[in-house]
Amino acid sequence: MDKPVFLSHQRFRPGMNVFVNRAFEAFNIPQHTHDAIEISFVVEGTGYQFINDTVVRVKRGDIYLLPIGTSHVYRPTSPDKVRSLGIINCVFRLEALKPFGDFPPPGTELHDALYCPSKLSRPWFHHYDKDSAFTELFLSLLSEYRQRQPGYEAVVQALFIQLIAQLHRALLNSTASVNSRSKVQEAIRYIKRNYQGNITLKQVAEYSFLSESHLQKLFKQATGVSFISYVQNLRVQRCCELLKTTGMTVQQIAGAVGYQDMKYFHSLFRQRTGMTPQEYRKHGETMAVLDEH
């Protein structure tokens, strides 16, 4: 059976291309489509959203953009959960974005969601507002639309553009975060291939096309330890393996992992394992290498 269509001309106020409301979802509204684009924000509670033939779990902070023609409906977790799932809906026509030209820029996921939804890997755009950066914006948008103060049309339009711009920024930041993680992982692979030599932070930073300070910051965020501690841990772990599996002397093992200063090596090994290399070789159990943050 065809899904009912919520028609924008029945809901939009004259001269406006943005409609805003707040609803507590129940089981009385059928799955439906819109002839305009919808952005919905889960402002409170948990539940489910049925999007076409997919069911997704939703919680406070979830933001969904649904292209024209995508069918959906929200449901609370059970019929007994009355007024437990609160949604702020912002339905709009693309005319609301016309004064701003190619924004969001072509080639971004948000642009595709608005103008070329067939390019999306799934029939919706999703962002999770983990820092509550969008809550006040949605509430202001709803308040302006409801109160109809003088000039509210212009304020609603401005808040709507701010919403699109903020989603665009959030997407860029998310992409940058993914790129940063990728660079750190590549740096870690480089370190694992070269830690036996005289490897330095400068060398790895140049390999990763990052400044030393930026790599150090990203590295600590990703691993929980500094660059130096990470290299030391790798070297000591390799020493432990060689002590248990070979007949190499302690000095040979130290040299094999990049240490020539035996006094420093013995001090570091004891610091990381709690024993000397000779004691470790005699010990029958595998010992964990201690991280130094």
Buried (B, 14 or more C-beta within 10 A) or exposed (E): EEBEEBEBEEEBEEEBBBBBEBEBBBEEEEBEBBBBBBBBBBBBBBBBBBBBEEEBEBEBBBBBBBBBBBBBBBBBEEEEBEEBBBBBBBBBBEEBBEEEEEBBEEEBBBBBBBBEBEEBEEBBBBBBBEEEEBBEBBBBBBBBBEEEEEEBBEBBBEBBBEBBBBBBEBBBEEEEEEEBEEBBEBBBEBBEEBBBEEBEBEBBBEBBEBEBEEBBEBBBEBBEBBBEBBBBBBBBBBBBEBBEEEEBEBEEBBBBBBBEEEEEBBEBBBEBBEBEBEBBBEBEEEBEBEEEE
